[in-house]
Amino acid sequence: MLPYAVIGAGPMGLCTARRLAQYGLPWVGFEIHSDVGGLWDIDSPTSTMYQSAHLISSKHKTEFTDFPMDDDVPTYPGHAHLKKYFQDYARHFNLYAHYEFNTEVIKVEPQDDHWIITTRTAGKDSTRAVAGVLIANGTLHHANELALPGQFTGQVLHAKEYRYAEQFKGQRVLIVGCGNSGCDIAVDAVHQAASVDMSVRRGYYFLPKFIMGKPTDTLGGMVRLPNRLKQWVDGLLIRLIIGKPSQYGLPDPDYRLYESHPVINSIFLHHIGHGDIQPRPSITKADGNTIYFSDGSSADYDMVLAATGYKLHYPFIDPSLLNWRHYAPELYLNVFNPDQPNLFVMGMVEAAGLGWQGRDDQAHLVALYLRQRAEGRPSAQRFAKHVEQKVQQRANGGMSYLDLERMAYYVHKDTYLQALHAHIKTLQADMAFSQMSDIQREVRHAE
């Protein structure tokens, strides 16, 4: 039996490989770096990590439930903690032996009932056949570059090029973009830069990391509220605790809470309130070192840092094979393509509170389905039919997510997990039934 190819050794690649192994499916992994950890290994050539980066969700809401983080790991771990965590995970599940490190995937293409994968190691290309391809190379590597109108003579960086706060020393800095990374970086810049401004085009919801001494993402949830009511209640609580963004000189959101990813940061608004960070509206023109804004104001800068996010990027495969639509591939549960039954996009999913366990559940479903399909089980056939019928159905739970590139693969956590768990339960029930039937046949044969 040909092995399955797992592309990437970050958290998604690792749990995908672990689940394939759990169900006795042969696999081989490919990782461009020399170790596991993906994004969270700051030394990886594809990492966009910076020294001050920490999780924006608490560790117990993020970790794999069957591989919890150590007690001495802080509530919001930094990248060094997480690099070690993934190394420990890979050792625990014996994944290192099946990965080929320092290996870049150059091309994958279907051939008959299998796939051909071309890799490059130390400048030498090699090609092999694999049963299928599970793409887990991450979603936060390929920069959504900033196109400044006009000519700016200062330095322009994307957040992916930022590593240390010392890069800002003595600089007049304009940060473009107010997502989680942008706010983190702005807080770093305060301690080194001559001045820090932030250009913000649209409104964001801001949440602190702790409320009443507890991680914000651990509060609530005892009673399941309808989405619209939860948006109203949680939005009201945030306004009571923090106030409105406009009170800090920022635009207020023109959408409901959770329709775009909120900013989780306890000190960004603190620095705005102390005058350390100056909010600015959208940019209209750059001329030399001067940037002009939509409110008619202008200021001079030495550096513009674009915290403008990332694009999905799978350069080794023809996008048509991924059923690409608009900003992202259109796949059932963000994974399954009925036109390419041996191709799976792993980890192309975002949701508030999904954590790595939600992604592991995704990997569990894929591996279980492949096991059942290899055995010709009826449940696998029914699932494949379901994928064909529901591929256009997005697990949004009725939420009206913003039409933004970064939200194109966003899902409603509860809706998404319910679908994953229901499919896993069905496939497991069929497996248990078949195993019982096998036992009964063996007993009859022995008699």
N, C-alpha and C positions, 0 to 999 in steps of 0.2 A: 504494500500500500504506500503510495506517495505521501510524503509529509505535507502538512499545511505550513504556509509561510506566514510568520508574524513579523510585521514591519514595525520596529520601535521597541525600546525597552524602558519606556516610562511607565507610570502607574497603569495605564490602559493596556499596554503591551504585556506587562508582567501578569496581570490578572487574566488576560486572555490566554497566555501560554499556560498558566497554572490550571485553568479550567479544561483546556484541551488535554493536558496530561491526566487530569482527574478522570476523564472518560476514555482513557486509553487510546487517544488519537495521536499519531506521530506528528511532530512539528519541528520546525527549525526557525530560529529567530535571527533577525538582522538589525544591528544597531550601529549607527554611524560613529558613535563615541566609543571609548574604551571601557565603559562601565554602564551600569543601569542607573535609572533615576530620571532620564529624559530632561524635561524642563527644569526640574529641581536640582540638577547637577550643574552648578554655575560654570563648571569647566568644560561642559559639552559645547561643541561648535554650533549647535542649533539652539542652545539655551538663550532665553531672553531675560534671564533672572538678573537681579541687582542685589547688592550686598545687604540692603536693609529689608529685603522682601520676606514677608511672613504670610501664612495662610490668612484669608479673610473669613474663613469659617473655623469654628473651634475643632480641636483635634478629635473629640469623640463623635462629632457630627460629620467628620470627613474620613476617618480611618476605615480600613477593611474590618468588619466586625469580628471576623475569625482570626484577625492578626492585629490586636489592639496596640497602640503606641505605649511605650514604657511610661510608668508613673512620673519619672523625672523629666519627661518632655513637657514644655510649657503648654498652656491652653491654646495659644496661637503659635505654633512652631515656625521657626525660620527655615530657610532652604537647607542649611547644614544638617539640622535635625532630620529633615525629610529625605535627604540623600542617604543618610545612614539607615533610615526606616526602610527604604526601598532595597538597599543592599541586603539588609537582614531578611526582608521578604523573599528576595530571590534565592538566598541561601537556604532559607527554611523550606521552600518548595522545590529546591534542587533545579533551578532554572538556568543558572550560569552555564552548565554543561551543554545546553542546547542552543545557546546564542553564539552567533559569529559577530564579534565586535570589530570596531574600526572598519566596518563594511557598509558602504552606501548602496542603496537600491537605486538602480539607474532606470530600469524599465520592467513593467509587468504587462503581459498580454495573454489573452485566452488562446488556447490551441486545442481544438476538439473538446474533450471532456475534462481537460486539466488546464493549468496555466504555466507559462514560461516566465521565469524571473531572472533578470540580469543584474548582477551585483558587481561592485568595484572595491577591491581591497589592495592597498598599497600600489595603486595605479594599474592593477591588473584586473581585467573584466572576466567574469565567468557566468555561464548560463546553466540553469537546471530546470527540470520539470517539478512542479508541485501540484498537489491535489486542489488547492485553493489558496486564496490570499486574504489575510486579515490585516487591514491597514490600521495601524495604531501609532502613527507618527506624530500625533498631536495637532492642536488647532491654533497654537499661539507661537508660531515661528516666522510666518511670512508677513512682513510689515505692510500695513495699509499706509502708504507714504503720503505725506502732506504735500499738496501742490499750492505753494504760496503765490498769490497774484502779485505780479511785479518782480523786482529784483532786490533780494536781500543780500547784503554784503557780509553779514556776520556768519556765524557757524550755525548750520541746521543739522540736528540729530533726530533720529527716531528713538523712542524709548528702548528699543531692542539694543541700542548701542550704549545705553547708560549702565554703568556698573557701580561707581563710587561717587559720593557727594563731593569729593575733591574736584571732580570735573567742573563744578560750578564756581570754584574759588574766584572771587573778585568779579564775577560776570554779572551783567544785567540780563536776566533770564526771563523769557516768555515761554510758558508751557501752554501748549494747545491741546485741549482735551481734558475732561474732568471725570474720567472713569477712575477705577480703583488704583491703577498704576499711576495715572497722572497725579492723583492726590498724594499718594505715597511719595512720589518723586518731588513734588512741590514742598512737602514737609522736609525732605532731605535738603533741598536747595536752600531753605531758609537759613541753615546754619553755616553756609559757605558763600552764597552769592551776595553780590552787592545789592541786588533787588530781585524780587520774584513777583511776576505778574502771571495771571492765568486767563487765557481766552476761553470763554464758555459760550457755546452757541445755544444750548438747550438746557432745560431744567433737569435736575437729578434729585432723587430722594437720598438723604444721608442718615445712616444709622451708626450709633456708637458700637464698639466691640463688646462693651460690658454695660449692663443695666442692673442696678442693685447688686453689684459684685458678681453677677453671673454672665456667662457668654450670651449675647443677644439671641443667637440662634437656638439656644436651649429653652427659651421662654415660650410659653403658650403651647398650643398643640394638644392640650388635654381634651378639648372639645373641637370637633371638626366643624368649622363655619363655612357656609356657602362663600364662594370666591368673592363675590361683590361685597358681602358683609365684612369679610376678613380684610379686604382692601380698605374699606371705610374705617373699621375699628383700628387696624394697625396704623393707618395714616393719621388718625386722630391722636393716637398715643405718641407717635413720632413728633407731631407738632407740639404736643404738651411738653415733651422732654427737651426737644431741640429748638423748636420754632420753625418758621418757614425759611426756605433758602433766601427769599428776598430780603429778610431781615439782616442777612450777611452780605448783601450786594450781589447775590446770585439770582439767576432767573428761576422762577417757580416752575415745577413740572406742569405740562399741559396734558398729562395722562395720569392714569391711576397707578398707585403703588403696585409693584411686581409686573407691570407691563414692560418694564425694562429693568435691567439689573441695577440694584441700588448700590451706592457707595458705602462701604463698611470701613469707617475710619473715625477714630475718637479724637484726633487732634488737628485735622485739617481745618475745620471751622474755628477751632481755638486760635489758630494762627491768622486766619482772616480777621477774626474779631480783635486781634492785637495789632493789626496793620502789617503783619509780616508778609502776607500774600495779598496782592491787589487784584480783585476780579476785573476782567475786561470782557466786552462783548466780542462778537465775531470779527474777523479780520477782513478789511476791504482792499488793502493794498500794502505792498512793501516797497520801500524806496531807500536804497542804501542801508543804513542802520535803523531807519525809522519804519515803524509799523503803524498803519492807520486802522482805526476801528469804526464799526458801524454807527456808533454814537457821535462821531465827529472828532473824537479824541485821538491822540497819537502819543507815542513814546519811543525812545531809542533803546535798542537792545544789542548785546553782543552775541547772544545765543538764543535760538528758537529750538525748543525740544518738542517734538510731535508725539504726544501720547494718544495717538489716533487709532490704536488697536491693530488687529491682525486680520488677514484673509485666510480662508481655507486654502490649503495648498497641497496638492498631490501631484508633483511634477513628473512622476514616473509612470503615470497612467493617462490614457486618453479620457478626458472628462465625459465623453459620451457613454463610456462604460459605467460611469457612476450615476447615470440618469440625472445629470446636473440641470437644475432649474433655477433661474434667477441667481440668487446669492449662494445656493448650496445644493448638494445632491438631494433628490427627492427619494427617500427610502422609508420603508416601513420600520417604525420605531427607530428611525435615523440609522439603521443598520442594514436592512435586507432589501436587495434589489431582485425582483422576480425575473428580470432579463439576464441576470448574471448570478445564478444560484451558488456559485463557488467563490463569490467575492463579497466581502463584508467590510463595512467602514465602522471601525470600533472607536468609541469615544467622541464621536461627532455629536455631542449632546451637552447642553448646559441647562441647569435648572437650579433655582434657589434651594439649597439644602440637599441636593442629590448626593454629594460626596463621592468618594471612591467606591463605597459599597454599592451605590446605584449603578455605577459603571461595571462593577464586578457582577452584579445581577444580569446586566446586559451580556457580558462574556459567558456567564453560566448558561443563559438561554441559547446562545450560538453554539457552544460546545455540545450541549445536550441535544440540540436539534441535529447536529452533524452526526452524533453517535446513533441516534434513532434512524436517521436517514440511511446511514451505512448498513444498518440492519434491516432496512426495508419496512420499518414499522408504519402502521396506518396513521399514527399521530403525526409523524413527520410529513406524510403526504397531505394530511389535512392542513397542517401549518403552512406548507408551501402554497396551497390554494388560498389560504387566508391572506398571505403576503400579496398575492396577485390582486386580490379584491380590495385590499385596504392600503395599498402603497401610497395613495394620495392623502390618506387620513393622518393628520398631525395630532399628536398627543398634547394638545394645548389646554385641555380642560375647560374650554370656553373662554379662555383669556384672550384679550386683544393685544397681542404683543406688537411693539413698534416695528414698522417696516424698515429695519436697519440690518446691515450685513451681519453684525455680531449677534442679532436676535433671530437670524434665519433658522437656526437649529436649536432654539430654546424650546423647552417643553415644560409642562406643568408637572411638578414632581410626583404628586399623588396619582395623577392619571397615568403617567408613564410607568411608575412602579407597579401599579395595579395590573397593567397590561403585561408587563414582564412576568410578574409572579403568577398570573393566571396561565400564561403559556407554559411556564416552567412546571407548574402543578399538573397540567394536562399531560405533558410529555413524561414526567416522572411516573404518573399513574399508569401510563401505557407500558413504561419500562418495568414497573413492579408487576404488572399483570403478565407480561411476557416472561419474566423471570420465574413467577409462580407456575406458569404453564410448563416451562422447561423442567422445573423440579418435579412436577406431577408426571411428566413423561419419563423422567429418569426413574421415578419410583415404580411406575408401571413396567418399565423395561426390566428393572431389578427383580420384580415379582415373576 
